[in-house]
Amino acid sequence: MSTALLVGTAACSSDKSAPSSSSSSSSSSSDKPDAAATAGKPSTSQPTAKSSDGAGPTTPLKASEVVAGLTGAGYKCSNDGTYAICTSGPAAVWVLTGDHPRPPVVSLHSAGPVATASAAIAKALPQALEIAHIGQSQEITDWFAKQNGKTSGQLSTGDWQVDYSAEVDTEEPGAHLSLMDKLCKANCTAE
């Protein structure tokens, strides 16, 4: 099965001007279809990187391919200006759209008491990282699990800056986890 996953992910997308290195997935199999696997041809101009969690190299996916993957995994996606917002249960995955080689920002949000909101994000996080081809997924997932009870935290791993924050004493409590591509040079955040 892992050979099939590697073949499927190698067929994702290519962008000859992309300076970013690839990231990898932590899972060797998935019950969900990879909607983005047929979206393009293999890339020969982009470097590959092995993630710290030992998964093999994959190619980056454009935002539209990440959204297609989330849709294929059962998320309901809509466009809200510069973000595609994909929801499944209490957690939402936001993907900054654009023509970057991979989304500059992928974030997970959940409303409610911090413990409940963080648990919803923790449940959705491994699949979201896999679908978005974000490397160091095991490290990110393990780090997020250690944020339980905290209201903020930061992690820098591979090509990603990870920020966690929780809204506690507000009218709209919740938790937010954002992953930002450190290699992005232009139009890297929503205005």
C-alpha positions as CSV (number, residue, x, y, z in Angstrom):
1,M,0.0,0.0,0.0
2,S,2.8,2.4,0.7
3,T,4.1,2.0,-2.8
4,A,0.7,2.9,-4.2
5,L,0.6,6.0,-1.9
6,L,4.0,7.1,-3.1
7,V,3.1,6.7,-6.7
8,G,-0.2,8.6,-6.1
9,T,1.6,11.4,-4.3
10,A,4.4,11.6,-6.9
11,A,1.7,12.5,-9.5
12,C,0.5,15.6,-7.7
13,S,1.7,18.9,-9.1
14,S,4.7,20.7,-10.4
15,D,5.7,24.3,-10.5
16,K,9.1,24.9,-12.1
17,S,9.6,28.2,-10.3
18,A,9.0,26.7,-6.8
19,P,11.9,27.2,-4.4
20,S,10.3,25.3,-1.6
21,S,11.3,21.8,-0.6
22,S,8.8,19.1,-0.4
23,S,7.1,17.8,2.7
24,S,5.9,14.4,3.5
25,S,3.1,12.5,5.0
26,S,3.1,10.5,8.2
27,S,0.7,7.8,7.2
28,S,1.5,4.9,4.9
29,S,-2.2,4.2,4.0
30,S,-5.5,6.0,3.9
31,D,-9.0,4.9,3.7
32,K,-9.9,8.2,1.9
33,P,-9.4,8.7,-1.8
34,D,-6.5,11.1,-2.7
35,A,-8.4,13.5,-5.0
36,A,-5.3,15.4,-5.8
37,A,-3.3,12.4,-6.9
38,T,-4.4,12.8,-10.5
39,A,-4.1,16.5,-10.6
40,G,-0.8,16.8,-12.4
41,K,2.5,15.2,-13.4
42,P,5.5,14.3,-11.4
43,S,7.9,17.1,-10.6
44,T,11.5,16.8,-11.5
45,S,12.6,20.3,-10.7
46,Q,11.7,20.4,-7.0
47,P,14.0,19.0,-4.3
48,T,12.5,16.4,-2.0
49,A,13.1,16.2,1.7
50,K,12.6,13.4,4.1
51,S,10.6,14.4,7.1
52,S,11.8,13.9,10.6
53,D,9.1,11.3,11.2
54,G,10.6,9.0,8.7
55,A,7.9,9.1,6.0
56,G,9.2,9.2,2.4
57,P,9.3,12.4,0.2
58,T,6.2,13.8,-1.5
59,T,5.6,16.7,-3.8
60,P,3.9,19.9,-2.6
61,L,0.2,20.4,-3.5
62,K,-1.3,23.7,-4.6
63,A,-4.1,25.1,-2.5
64,S,-6.7,23.9,-4.9
65,E,-5.4,20.3,-4.7
66,V,-5.4,20.4,-0.9
67,V,-9.0,21.6,-1.0
68,A,-9.9,18.8,-3.5
69,G,-8.2,16.3,-1.1
70,L,-10.2,17.7,1.9
71,T,-13.4,17.5,-0.2
72,G,-12.6,13.9,-1.1
73,A,-12.1,13.1,2.6
74,G,-15.6,14.3,3.4
75,Y,-15.1,17.9,4.3
76,K,-17.6,20.5,3.0
77,C,-15.6,23.4,1.5
78,S,-16.5,27.0,0.7
79,N,-14.6,30.0,-0.4
80,D,-14.4,33.0,2.0
81,G,-12.3,35.6,0.1
82,T,-8.7,34.5,0.3
83,Y,-9.3,31.3,2.2
84,A,-11.1,28.0,1.4
85,I,-12.8,26.9,4.6
86,C,-13.4,23.2,4.9
87,T,-15.5,21.8,7.7
88,S,-16.1,18.3,9.1
89,G,-17.6,18.1,12.5
90,P,-16.5,20.8,15.0
91,A,-13.2,21.5,13.3
92,A,-12.6,23.6,10.3
93,V,-9.5,23.6,8.1
94,W,-8.6,26.9,6.4
95,V,-6.4,26.9,3.3
96,L,-5.0,30.2,2.0
97,T,-5.7,30.1,-1.7
98,G,-3.4,31.4,-4.5
99,D,-1.0,30.0,-7.0
100,H,1.9,29.1,-4.6
101,P,3.6,25.7,-5.0
102,R,1.9,24.8,-1.7
103,P,-0.5,26.8,0.5
104,P,1.4,29.4,2.6
105,V,-1.1,28.9,5.4
106,V,-3.1,25.9,6.6
107,S,-4.9,26.4,9.8
108,L,-7.4,24.5,12.0
109,H,-10.0,26.2,14.0
110,S,-12.7,25.0,16.5
111,A,-15.1,27.0,18.6
112,G,-16.1,26.2,22.2
113,P,-14.4,25.7,25.5
114,V,-10.7,25.4,25.0
115,A,-10.4,21.8,26.0
116,T,-13.2,20.8,23.7
117,A,-12.0,23.0,20.8
118,S,-8.4,21.7,21.2
119,A,-9.6,18.1,21.2
120,A,-11.5,18.7,18.0
121,I,-8.4,20.1,16.4
122,A,-6.3,17.2,17.7
123,K,-8.7,14.7,16.1
124,A,-8.6,16.5,12.7
125,L,-4.9,17.4,12.6
126,P,-3.3,14.1,11.4
127,Q,-5.6,13.8,8.4
128,A,-5.3,17.5,7.5
129,L,-1.5,17.3,7.6
130,E,-1.5,14.2,5.5
131,I,-3.9,15.7,2.9
132,A,-1.9,18.9,2.7
133,H,1.4,17.0,2.4
134,I,2.9,18.8,5.4
135,G,6.1,17.1,6.6
136,Q,7.0,16.5,10.2
137,S,3.4,15.5,10.8
138,Q,4.2,13.3,13.8
139,E,6.3,15.9,15.4
140,I,3.6,18.5,14.9
141,T,0.9,16.2,16.2
142,D,2.9,15.2,19.3
143,W,3.8,18.9,20.0
144,F,0.1,19.9,19.7
145,A,-0.9,17.1,22.2
146,K,1.5,18.7,24.7
147,Q,-0.3,22.1,24.4
148,N,-3.3,20.7,26.4
149,G,-4.3,23.3,29.0
150,K,-2.1,26.0,27.5
151,T,-3.4,29.1,25.7
152,S,-0.5,29.6,23.3
153,G,2.6,28.0,21.9
154,Q,5.0,28.0,18.9
155,L,6.9,25.3,17.1
156,S,9.4,25.7,14.2
157,T,9.9,22.5,12.3
158,G,11.1,21.8,8.8
159,D,9.7,24.4,6.5
160,W,6.8,25.3,8.8
161,Q,6.1,27.7,11.6
162,V,3.3,26.4,13.8
163,D,1.4,28.7,16.1
164,Y,-1.3,27.7,18.6
165,S,-3.6,30.1,20.4
166,A,-6.8,29.7,22.4
167,E,-9.5,32.3,23.1
168,V,-10.5,31.9,26.7
169,D,-12.3,34.9,28.2
170,T,-14.1,36.1,25.1
171,E,-17.6,35.9,23.7
172,E,-16.3,33.4,21.1
173,P,-14.0,31.0,22.9
174,G,-12.1,28.5,20.8
175,A,-8.7,27.2,19.6
176,H,-6.6,28.0,16.6
177,L,-3.6,26.1,15.1
178,S,-1.8,27.8,12.1
179,L,0.9,26.3,10.0
180,M,2.8,28.9,7.9
181,D,5.3,28.0,5.1
182,K,8.6,29.6,6.1
183,L,9.7,29.4,2.4
184,C,6.9,31.6,1.1
185,K,8.2,35.0,-0.1
186,A,5.2,36.8,-1.5
187,N,1.5,37.0,-0.7
188,C,2.0,34.7,2.2
189,T,-0.8,35.8,4.4
190,A,-4.3,37.1,3.9
191,E,-4.7,40.9,4.1
